[in-house]
Amino acid sequence: MQSAIVSISFFSVVAIIIIAIYPEILSPQRKMERIDDFVVIIATLTFLFIGLSLINSFGTDNMEYTYEALNNFFQGKNPYEMVYGPHTVQPTYTLSGGVASNFIYPPFSFIVYIPIYLLIKAFNLPGYVLNAENVIFAVILGLLLYKIGKEKDDPFALFPVIFLYIITAVSIPPFYGVPIVIASTFLALSYVKKNYLGGISLALAISFSQLSWLAFPFLLIYRIRSDNVGKQFLRSSYFLSFLITLSIINIPFLAWNPVRFIGNIITLNTQLIPVGQIGLTVISYSGLYPMEPWFFTIVFGVVAIFLTYLYYQLFDYLKEIIWLFPLIISWFLWRTLTEYFFMWIPLIFTSLFRTQYKLPTIKLNFKKKIVLPLLIIFVFLASLSVYAHESYVASNPLKIDEVYTLQNTPPYTALIIKVQNTKNEPVNITLVRVSIPNNLNMVWNSTETVIPPNSSALVFAYASNSLEAINSTPFTVQVYSEYYFATYTVNSTQ
């Protein structure tokens, strides 16, 4: 929060000064001038200074595991065979009550950091300095956005740059362990470059983050149909460079241990606790309308396939809004972290710079090709959601009878939860989440408890540090047994 306030303050001051000196910068009719270059330089240097100065920790287990993966790699150990555990950051919890302990990202997610890793080792710097590369890539992405807009002589070319720097600082801070700007940078290059550089960039993006996979079918359709190459695409420099780069990066690790490599990387993360404040899964894990986890896997697959079909059928009309599709698909993921959505925003700006506003007439039986499949999918998924909900409710063994706070007034740091097992078999309590209603991501420590059939038991839950304390009411308590959970709201009168 402090870093976000500092970033917004700096950029607000810069923006006010620039607009005061040159108000014409807001005119949509103006031509690009040298002052645009100066604004971008000032914004870039400001962001670079702020970003690098705010690096003081790994920030996320993603970056800490990346650093450990590099350590293992340079010691001759397979990063995908090792067991990981966070030491300086909050862990990612699993529904079984443990923490995520595998390295689940494609190889380029740590290979890209090798240059700065070698500097860290050479100068004995803290491992979290890896985050400096995230900041640098945010700058590269910003400059790339500006270059694309400037080539189109778009008078608003500098605004995506300012927007990118602010939004990354506030919502997806690269200096605090969120590296998604790296994937966005390579995806942007794969979109604007139709030669070997575009193919290499696409391979690097896919080899960096599984989120890039969401854009892969759309990028292939875009490249094949916009260039009118058809089957010749397989012999193009774009595709061949993509295939070669993808093979060079991934095949060595695949050959090293195929089972662990595939098992770690190809995953929907449904064994992890669902988190986020947006997305379809919020309906379930907030307790509003809980459903079986398999439902979300099916919805994700159906939506992804339909949107790919839609983009192909309406390509001439939807061509340049390509990045809207993976953004929509992200809404149906099991975990919907902020960066899963914001990574597509800079890419949407690249589309805006390239959009042709004189669109062709749609020569398609719209009702038959689009409306009918959409209606069938809607009815199918709506019916399936009812079944998934009823199945979940019928199988859920948990019910919270009462929650007792051990402090009379906030902050609350410990609770006793009376949990009832309504089924005819023992139930193991694996997880307790305690938080205010609009933030269900916090996990408290809890006692290992097995509840006998048709019985009740007391579960003791407590905050591991003061940052996890609940400072107000009402707040929500959730008790899990694997992916089944019960919800209870503690109000201010208790």
C-alpha positions in Angstrom: 0.0 0.0 0.0 2.8 2.4 0.9 4.5 1.7 -2.4 1.3 2.3 -4.3 0.7 5.7 -2.6 4.3 6.7 -3.3 3.9 5.7 -7.0 0.6 7.5 -7.5 1.9 10.6 -5.8 5.0 10.8 -8.0 3.1 10.3 -11.3 0.3 12.7 -10.2 2.9 15.4 -9.7 4.6 14.7 -13.0 1.2 14.6 -14.8 0.1 17.9 -13.3 3.3 19.7 -14.2 3.2 18.4 -17.8 -0.4 19.3 -18.4 0.1 22.7 -16.8 3.0 23.5 -19.1 1.5 21.9 -22.2 -2.3 21.6 -22.0 -2.5 20.8 -25.8 -1.2 17.3 -25.0 -4.8 16.3 -24.2 -6.1 17.2 -27.7 -7.0 14.3 -29.9 -6.3 16.3 -33.1 -2.7 17.1 -32.3 0.3 15.6 -33.9 3.1 13.7 -32.1 5.9 16.0 -31.0 9.2 16.0 -29.2 7.4 16.8 -25.9 5.8 13.3 -26.1 9.3 11.8 -26.1 10.3 13.9 -23.1 7.1 12.9 -21.2 7.9 9.2 -21.8 11.5 9.7 -20.7 10.4 11.5 -17.5 7.7 8.9 -16.7 10.1 6.0 -17.4 12.9 7.4 -15.3 10.5 8.1 -12.5 9.0 4.6 -12.6 12.5 3.1 -12.8 13.7 5.0 -9.8 10.7 4.3 -7.7 10.5 0.6 -8.7 14.2 -0.1 -8.0 14.2 1.8 -4.8 11.2 -0.1 -3.4 12.7 -3.6 -3.9 13.2 -4.9 -0.3 11.8 -8.5 -0.4 10.8 -11.3 -2.7 7.2 -10.2 -2.2 5.7 -13.4 -3.4 6.5 -17.1 -3.2 6.6 -17.1 -7.0 9.9 -15.0 -6.9 11.3 -16.9 -3.9 10.7 -20.2 -5.6 12.3 -18.8 -8.8 15.4 -17.9 -6.9 15.5 -21.3 -5.3 15.0 -22.9 -8.8 18.0 -21.0 -10.0 20.1 -22.2 -7.1 19.0 -25.8 -7.8 19.7 -25.4 -11.5 23.2 -24.1 -11.0 23.9 -26.9 -8.5 23.0 -29.5 -11.2 19.7 -30.3 -9.6 16.4 -30.5 -11.6 14.3 -27.6 -10.4 11.1 -29.7 -11.0 12.2 -32.5 -8.7 12.9 -30.4 -5.7 10.6 -29.5 -2.7 10.2 -25.8 -2.1 9.0 -23.8 0.9 8.6 -20.1 1.5 10.9 -18.7 4.1 10.4 -14.9 3.9 6.9 -14.6 2.3 3.4 -15.8 2.8 2.8 -19.3 1.4 0.2 -20.4 -1.1 -2.0 -22.9 0.7 -3.5 -26.1 -0.6 -6.9 -27.3 0.1 -5.4 -30.3 1.9 -3.9 -27.9 4.5 -0.3 -27.9 3.2 1.5 -25.3 1.2 2.5 -25.2 -2.5 5.9 -26.9 -2.6 6.6 -27.6 -6.3 8.0 -25.3 -8.9 5.1 -25.2 -11.4 6.2 -22.6 -13.9 7.7 -23.3 -17.4 11.6 -23.2 -17.7 12.0 -19.7 -19.1 10.3 -18.3 -15.9 13.7 -18.8 -14.2 16.1 -18.9 -17.2 15.2 -15.3 -18.0 16.6 -14.2 -14.6 20.0 -15.9 -15.1 21.9 -12.6 -16.0 20.8 -10.8 -12.9 21.2 -14.0 -10.8 24.8 -14.1 -11.8 25.2 -10.5 -10.8 23.6 -11.3 -7.4 26.1 -14.1 -6.8 29.0 -12.1 -8.1 28.4 -9.1 -5.8 26.8 -11.1 -2.9 23.5 -9.2 -3.2 20.2 -10.3 -1.6 18.2 -12.8 -3.7 15.2 -10.6 -3.9 17.1 -8.3 -6.2 15.8 -10.6 -8.9 12.7 -8.3 -8.8 14.9 -5.6 -10.6 14.4 -7.5 -13.8 10.6 -7.3 -13.4 11.0 -3.5 -13.1 13.2 -3.4 -16.2 10.7 -5.4 -18.2 7.9 -3.1 -17.2 10.0 -0.3 -18.6 10.6 -2.2 -21.8 6.9 -2.9 -22.2 6.1 0.8 -21.6 8.6 1.9 -24.3 7.3 -0.8 -26.7 3.7 0.5 -26.2 4.9 4.0 -26.9 6.8 2.9 -30.0 3.8 1.1 -31.5 1.5 4.2 -30.8 4.1 6.6 -32.2 4.5 4.6 -35.4 0.7 5.2 -35.9 1.1 8.8 -35.0 -1.5 8.4 -32.4 -1.8 11.5 -30.2 -2.6 9.4 -27.2 0.4 7.1 -27.6 2.0 8.3 -24.3 -1.1 7.7 -22.1 -0.9 3.9 -22.2 2.7 4.3 -20.9 1.6 6.4 -17.9 -1.3 4.0 -17.3 1.0 1.0 -17.4 3.4 2.5 -14.9 0.6 3.4 -12.5 -1.3 0.2 -12.8 1.8 -2.0 -12.4 2.9 0.0 -9.4 -0.5 -0.2 -7.7 -2.1 -3.5 -8.8 0.7 -5.8 -10.1 3.9 -4.3 -8.6 6.9 -5.8 -10.4 9.2 -4.6 -7.6 7.1 -6.7 -5.2 7.4 -10.1 -6.8 4.8 -9.9 -9.7 6.7 -10.8 -12.9 3.7 -11.0 -15.3 5.0 -7.9 -17.3 7.6 -10.2 -18.7 5.0 -12.4 -20.3 3.1 -9.4 -21.5 6.2 -8.0 -23.2 6.9 -11.1 -25.2 3.2 -11.5 -26.1 3.2 -7.9 -27.4 6.2 -8.6 -29.6 4.7 -11.8 -30.9 1.6 -9.8 -31.9 3.3 -6.9 -33.7 6.2 -8.8 -35.3 5.3 -11.2 -38.1 8.9 -12.5 -38.7 11.2 -14.7 -36.7 11.3 -12.2 -33.8 7.6 -12.7 -33.4 7.9 -16.4 -33.3 10.8 -16.4 -30.8 8.8 -14.0 -28.6 5.7 -16.2 -28.7 7.8 -19.2 -27.6 9.4 -17.2 -24.8 6.0 -16.1 -23.5 4.6 -19.6 -23.6 7.8 -20.9 -21.9 7.5 -18.2 -19.2 3.9 -18.5 -17.9 0.9 -20.7 -18.4 -1.3 -17.6 -18.7 0.3 -17.0 -22.1 -1.2 -20.3 -23.2 -4.6 -18.6 -23.1 -3.6 -16.3 -26.0 -1.8 -19.0 -28.0 -4.7 -20.2 -30.2 -5.8 -16.6 -30.9 -2.3 -15.6 -31.9 -2.1 -18.5 -34.3 -5.4 -17.6 -35.9 -4.4 -14.0 -36.1 -1.1 -14.7 -37.7 -2.4 -17.3 -40.2 -5.5 -15.4 -41.3 -4.1 -11.8 -41.2 -1.1 -12.8 -43.4 -3.3 -15.1 -45.6 -0.6 -17.8 -45.6 -2.7 -20.8 -44.9 -0.7 -24.0 -44.8 2.4 -22.1 -45.8 2.4 -20.8 -42.2 4.1 -24.0 -41.1 7.1 -23.1 -43.3 7.1 -19.5 -42.3 10.0 -17.9 -40.3 7.5 -17.1 -37.6 6.4 -20.6 -37.0 9.8 -22.3 -37.4 11.5 -19.9 -35.0 8.7 -20.5 -32.6 9.0 -24.2 -32.8 12.8 -24.2 -32.5 12.9 -21.8 -29.6 10.1 -23.7 -27.8 12.1 -27.0 -28.2 15.4 -25.6 -27.1 14.0 -24.2 -23.9 11.6 -27.1 -22.9 12.9 -30.4 -24.3 16.0 -30.6 -22.0 13.8 -30.4 -18.9 11.2 -32.7 -20.4 13.9 -35.3 -21.1 15.4 -34.7 -17.6 12.3 -36.0 -15.9 9.2 -36.2 -18.1 6.7 -37.1 -15.3 7.7 -34.3 -13.0 8.0 -31.7 -15.8 4.6 -32.4 -17.3 2.9 -33.0 -13.9 4.2 -29.7 -12.4 3.6 -27.5 -15.4 0.3 -28.8 -16.9 -2.0 -28.0 -14.1 -5.2 -26.1 -13.4 -4.1 -25.4 -9.8 -7.4 -26.8 -8.4 -5.5 -28.3 -5.5 -4.7 -24.8 -4.3 -7.1 -22.6 -2.4 -9.1 -20.4 -4.8 -8.3 -16.7 -4.3 -9.3 -13.4 -5.9 -12.1 -10.9 -5.6 -13.3 -11.3 -9.2 -14.0 -14.4 -11.3 -16.6 -17.2 -11.5 -15.1 -19.2 -8.6 -15.9 -16.3 -6.2 -19.5 -17.3 -6.4 -18.6 -20.7 -5.0 -15.8 -20.1 -2.4 -17.6 -17.0 -1.0 -20.3 -19.4 0.1 -22.9 -17.7 -2.1 -23.5 -20.7 -4.4 -20.9 -23.4 -3.7 -20.3 -26.0 -6.5 -18.1 -29.0 -7.2 -14.6 -28.1 -8.5 -15.0 -30.1 -11.6 -17.7 -27.7 -12.8 -15.2 -24.9 -13.1 -12.8 -27.0 -15.1 -15.6 -27.8 -17.6 -16.7 -24.2 -17.8 -13.2 -23.1 -18.4 -12.7 -25.6 -21.2 -16.1 -24.9 -22.9 -15.6 -21.1 -22.7 -12.1 -21.3 -24.1 -13.2 -23.5 -27.0 -16.2 -21.3 -27.9 -14.3 -18.1 -27.8 -11.6 -19.6 -30.1 -14.4 -20.7 -32.4 -16.0 -17.2 -32.2 -12.7 -15.5 -33.0 -12.2 -17.7 -36.0 -15.7 -17.3 -37.4 -15.7 -13.5 -37.0 -12.0 -12.9 -37.6 -12.5 -10.1 -40.1 -14.6 -8.2 -37.6 -12.9 -9.1 -34.3 -9.3 -9.3 -35.7 -7.7 -6.6 -33.6 -9.5 -7.2 -30.3 -7.6 -10.4 -29.9 -6.5 -9.7 -26.3 -10.1 -9.4 -25.1 -10.6 -13.1 -25.4 -7.8 -14.4 -23.0 -9.0 -11.6 -20.7 -12.5 -13.1 -20.7 -11.1 -16.6 -20.3 -9.1 -15.5 -17.3 -12.4 -14.8 -15.5 -13.1 -18.6 -15.5 -9.8 -19.7 -14.0 -9.8 -21.5 -10.6 -7.6 -18.8 -9.1 -8.2 -15.2 -10.2 -5.4 -13.2 -9.0 -5.2 -9.5 -10.0 -2.3 -10.0 -12.4 -4.3 -12.6 -14.3 -6.5 -9.8 -15.6 -4.2 -6.8 -15.7 -1.5 -8.6 -17.8 -3.9 -8.2 -20.8 -4.6 -4.5 -20.4 -1.3 -3.2 -21.9 -1.8 -5.7 -24.8 -5.3 -4.2 -25.4 -3.6 -0.9 -26.0 -1.5 -2.4 -28.7 -4.7 -3.5 -30.4 -6.2 -0.1 -30.1 -3.3 1.4 -32.0 -3.8 -1.1 -34.8 -7.6 -1.2 -35.0 -9.2 -0.6 -38.4 -12.5 1.3 -37.9 -13.8 0.5 -41.3 -15.0 -3.0 -40.7 -16.3 -5.3 -43.4 -19.8 -6.6 -43.5 -20.4 -9.9 -41.7 -21.1 -12.6 -44.3 -22.2 -15.2 -41.9 -25.4 -16.9 -40.8 -25.1 -15.3 -37.4 -28.1 -17.0 -35.8 -26.9 -20.5 -36.8 -23.2 -20.1 -36.4 -23.1 -17.9 -33.2 -26.4 -17.5 -31.4 -27.5 -21.1 -31.5 -24.2 -22.5 -30.2 -24.1 -19.8 -27.5 -27.7 -20.6 -26.4 -26.8 -24.4 -26.3 -23.7 -23.6 -24.2 -25.7 -21.4 -21.8 -28.4 -23.9 -21.2 -25.9 -26.7 -20.8 -23.7 -24.8 -18.3 -26.7 -23.5 -16.4 -28.1 -27.0 -16.0 -24.7 -28.3 -15.0 -24.3 -25.6 -12.4 -27.5 -26.7 -10.7 -26.3 -30.3 -10.6 -22.8 -29.2 -9.4 -24.4 -27.2 -6.6 -26.8 -29.9 -5.5 -24.1 -32.5 -5.5 -21.8 -30.2 -3.4 -24.5 -29.5 -0.9 -25.4 -33.2 -0.6 -21.8 -34.2 -0.1 -20.6 -31.4 2.2 -20.2 -32.8 5.7 -19.4 -29.5 7.4 -21.6 -27.1 9.4 -20.3 -24.4 11.7 -22.5 -24.2 14.8 -20.8 -21.3 16.6 -17.7 -19.2 16.6 -16.2 -17.9 19.9 -13.8 -14.9 19.9 -11.1 -15.1 22.6 -10.9 -11.3 22.7 -13.8 -9.1 23.8 -13.0 -6.4 21.2 -11.0 -6.1 18.0 -8.3 -6.9 17.0 -9.2 -10.6 17.0 -6.3 -13.0 16.8 -7.7 -16.3 18.0 -11.0 -18.2 17.7 -12.7 -21.4 18.8 -14.9 -22.8 16.2 -17.6 -25.4 16.9 -17.9 -27.6 13.8 -20.4 -30.3 13.1 -19.8 -33.4 11.0 -23.2 -34.3 9.5 -22.0 -37.5 7.7 -21.5 -41.1 8.7 -17.7 -41.1 8.3 -14.9 -39.1 10.0 -13.9 -35.7 8.6 -10.5 -34.2 8.8 -10.3 -30.4 9.1 -7.6 -29.2 6.7 -7.9 -25.4 6.6 -9.4 -22.4 8.3 -9.8 -19.0 6.5 -10.7 -16.0 8.5 -11.2 -12.5 7.0 -13.5 -9.7 6.4 -16.3 -10.6 3.9 -14.7 -9.0 0.8 -11.3 -10.6 1.3 -11.4 -14.4 1.7 -7.8 -15.0 1.0 -6.3 -15.1 4.5 -5.5 -18.5 6.2 -5.1 -18.8 9.9 -3.2 -21.6 11.7 -5.5 -24.2 13.2 -5.3 -27.4 15.3 -5.3 -30.7 13.5 -8.8 -32.0 14.1 -10.7 -35.1 13.1 -14.4 -35.0 13.7 -16.1 -38.4 14.3 -19.2 -39.3 12.4 -22.3 -37.4 13.3 -20.5 -35.4 16.0 -19.1 -32.0 16.8 -15.7 -30.8 17.7 -13.9 -27.6 18.6 -11.3 -26.2 16.3 -8.8 -23.6 17.6 -7.6 -21.1 15.0 -5.2 -18.3 15.5 -3.3 -15.6 13.5 0.3 -16.3 12.9 1.2 -12.6 13.1 -0.3 -9.2 13.8 -0.9 -8.5 10.1 -3.5 -11.3 10.0 -5.5 -9.9 12.9 -9.2 -9.0 12.3 -9.7 -5.4 13.3 -13.4 -5.0 12.7 -16.7 -6.9 12.5 -18.5 -8.5 10.8 -15.9 -11.0 9.6 -16.2 -14.4 7.9 -14.9 -17.7 9.1 -14.6 -20.7 6.8 -13.6 -24.2 7.8 -12.4 -26.6 5.1 -12.2 -30.4 4.7 -10.4 -30.6 1.3 -12.6 -28.6 -1.0 -15.7 -28.8 1.1 -16.2 -25.9 3.5 -18.7 -24.3 5.9 -19.1 -20.5 6.3 -20.0 -18.5 9.4 -20.3 -14.7 9.8 -19.3 -13.2 13.1 -21.1 -9.9 13.7 -20.4 -7.0 16.0 -22.8 -8.1 18.7 -20.9 -11.2 19.5 
